[in-house]
């Protein structure tokens, strides 16, 4: 499970192997997920699978929640 986060721009994710889901749906090999500044999500990898994705992102990653705010200064994505 990733930390809850949003973005200041566009995020394009292509699933190469495995699968993940979030409020926007479920994504498996070959699927594309497109998000923008309006998306606030927490992707969760399917149990028992390794999930490898190719991500192209414009803008910055904005971590939410207490742990996310504490980690934000150290994450430069």
C-alpha positions in Angstrom: 0.0 0.0 0.0 1.3 3.4 -0.9 0.8 6.5 1.2 -2.3 8.6 0.5 -1.3 11.2 -2.1 -2.3 13.7 -4.8 -0.4 15.4 -7.6 0.2 19.0 -8.8 0.0 17.8 -12.4 -0.7 14.7 -14.5 0.3 11.1 -13.5 0.3 8.3 -16.1 0.8 4.8 -14.9 1.2 1.7 -17.1 1.1 -1.7 -15.3 3.8 -4.0 -16.5 3.3 -7.0 -14.1 1.0 -7.6 -11.2 -2.0 -5.4 -10.3 -3.2 -2.6 -8.1 -6.4 -0.8 -7.2 -7.6 2.5 -5.7 -10.9 4.4 -5.7 -10.6 4.9 -9.5 -10.6 1.2 -10.3 -8.5 -2.0 -10.6 -5.5 -2.1 -13.0 -3.6 -5.2 -14.3 -0.9 -5.9 -16.9 -1.2 -3.6 -19.9 -3.7 -1.2 -18.2 -3.1 2.5 -18.0 -4.3 4.8 -15.2 -4.4 8.5 -15.8 -4.8 11.0 -12.9 -4.6 14.7 -12.5 -4.7 17.3 -9.7 -8.2 16.3 -8.7 -7.2 12.7 -7.9 -6.3 11.9 -4.2 -5.6 8.2 -3.9 -3.9 5.4 -2.1 -3.0 2.6 -4.5 -2.9 -0.9 -3.0 -1.1 -3.8 -4.7 -3.0 -7.1 -5.0 -2.1 -9.6 -2.4 0.5 -12.2 -3.4 1.6 -10.4 -6.4 4.6 -8.2 -7.2 3.5 -5.1 -9.0 5.8 -3.3 -11.4 4.6 -0.1 -13.1 6.1 2.5 -15.4 5.0 6.0 -14.2 5.3 9.3 -16.0 4.5 12.3 -13.9 4.3 16.0 -14.5 4.4 18.2 -11.4 5.0 17.0 -7.9 3.8 14.3 -5.6 1.9 15.6 -2.5 1.9 13.2 0.4 -1.2 13.4 2.7 -1.7 12.5 6.3 0.7 12.8 9.3 3.3 10.4 8.0 3.1 11.8 4.5 3.6 15.4 5.8 6.6 14.2 7.9 8.1 12.5 4.9 7.4 15.2 2.2 10.6 17.2 2.8 12.6 14.0 2.0 10.7 12.9 -1.1 11.6 14.8 -4.2 9.2 13.3 -6.8 
